[in-house]
């Protein structure tokens, strides 16, 4: 990676999947995502706060083709519906486990129809490399179990 690309990623962060905002509230938004592929690094024996540079670089290396050794386990997720919806809360900073849990609880308290969401767990989405010092973006995602999928013309 060239030095200029390194500086750009430190300032702007990483790419993200395309989405459509279905509803925007004061403290969160509901987004719809098209069919997407996801790469997941499964870690065992670590707490969420222990995810660090080494783990980030393992994912980054895999994405960049340094995966011949087969040391990285990953899950391939293919969304079968045309669209899938999440309620999402965005926040900044270097998030610790307590921050993620606090934001999840806050998001749950703001949902108008909590029975339409899977509140048993949440996803953590971070969009910035570990060396980005400011303007960081984190998101807590809650899957909407009752998603209205528009009819598709045949």
WOFENVEN-V235469 format. One record per residue. N is the residue number from 1. RES is the residue in one small letter. NEAR is the number of other ideal C-beta (glycine too) atoms within 12 Angstrom. Layout:
# WOFENVEN-V235469
n=(N | N)
res=(RES | RES)
near=(NEAR | NEAR)
This chain:
# WOFENVEN-V235469
n=(1 | 2 | 3 | 4 | 5 | 6 | 7 | 8 | 9 | 10 | 11 | 12 | 13 | 14 | 15 | 16 | 17 | 18 | 19 | 20 | 21 | 22 | 23 | 24 | 25 | 26 | 27 | 28 | 29 | 30 | 31 | 32 | 33 | 34 | 35 | 36 | 37 | 38 | 39 | 40 | 41 | 42 | 43 | 44 | 45 | 46 | 47 | 48 | 49 | 50 | 51 | 52 | 53 | 54 | 55 | 56 | 57 | 58 | 59 | 60 | 61 | 62 | 63 | 64 | 65 | 66 | 67 | 68 | 69 | 70 | 71 | 72 | 73 | 74 | 75 | 76 | 77 | 78 | 79 | 80 | 81 | 82 | 83 | 84 | 85 | 86 | 87 | 88 | 89 | 90 | 91 | 92 | 93 | 94 | 95 | 96 | 97 | 98 | 99 | 100 | 101 | 102 | 103 | 104 | 105 | 106 | 107 | 108 | 109 | 110 | 111 | 112 | 113 | 114 | 115 | 116 | 117 | 118 | 119 | 120 | 121 | 122 | 123 | 124 | 125 | 126 | 127 | 128 | 129 | 130 | 131 | 132 | 133 | 134 | 135 | 136 | 137 | 138 | 139 | 140 | 141 | 142 | 143 | 144 | 145 | 146 | 147 | 148 | 149 | 150 | 151 | 152 | 153 | 154)
res=(x | x | x | x | x | x | x | x | x | x | x | x | x | x | x | x | x | x | x | x | x | x | x | x | x | x | x | x | x | x | x | x | x | x | x | x | x | x | x | x | x | x | x | x | x | x | x | x | x | x | x | x | x | x | x | x | x | x | x | x | x | x | x | x | x | x | x | x | x | x | x | x | x | x | x | x | x | x | x | x | x | x | x | x | x | x | x | x | x | x | x | x | x | x | x | x | x | x | x | x | x | x | x | x | x | x | x | x | x | x | x | x | x | x | x | x | x | x | x | x | x | x | x | x | x | x | x | x | x | x | x | x | x | x | x | x | x | x | x | x | x | x | x | x | x | x | x | x | x | x | x | x | x | x)
near=(16 | 8 | 9 | 10 | 13 | 15 | 15 | 16 | 22 | 21 | 18 | 19 | 24 | 23 | 12 | 19 | 24 | 13 | 22 | 19 | 18 | 23 | 21 | 14 | 18 | 10 | 20 | 32 | 27 | 34 | 32 | 28 | 30 | 19 | 17 | 22 | 15 | 21 | 21 | 19 | 25 | 15 | 20 | 9 | 8 | 14 | 13 | 21 | 17 | 14 | 25 | 19 | 14 | 16 | 24 | 22 | 20 | 25 | 29 | 24 | 21 | 22 | 20 | 14 | 10 | 15 | 18 | 10 | 11 | 9 | 13 | 25 | 17 | 19 | 12 | 11 | 16 | 12 | 22 | 12 | 20 | 19 | 25 | 32 | 33 | 37 | 43 | 40 | 37 | 28 | 26 | 20 | 20 | 23 | 29 | 18 | 17 | 14 | 24 | 30 | 20 | 20 | 33 | 34 | 19 | 22 | 34 | 26 | 17 | 24 | 32 | 18 | 19 | 19 | 12 | 19 | 29 | 23 | 22 | 12 | 15 | 30 | 27 | 27 | 30 | 30 | 24 | 27 | 28 | 23 | 20 | 25 | 15 | 14 | 15 | 26 | 25 | 30 | 33 | 36 | 34 | 36 | 27 | 33 | 20 | 17 | 25 | 18 | 18 | 13 | 8 | 8 | 5 | 3)
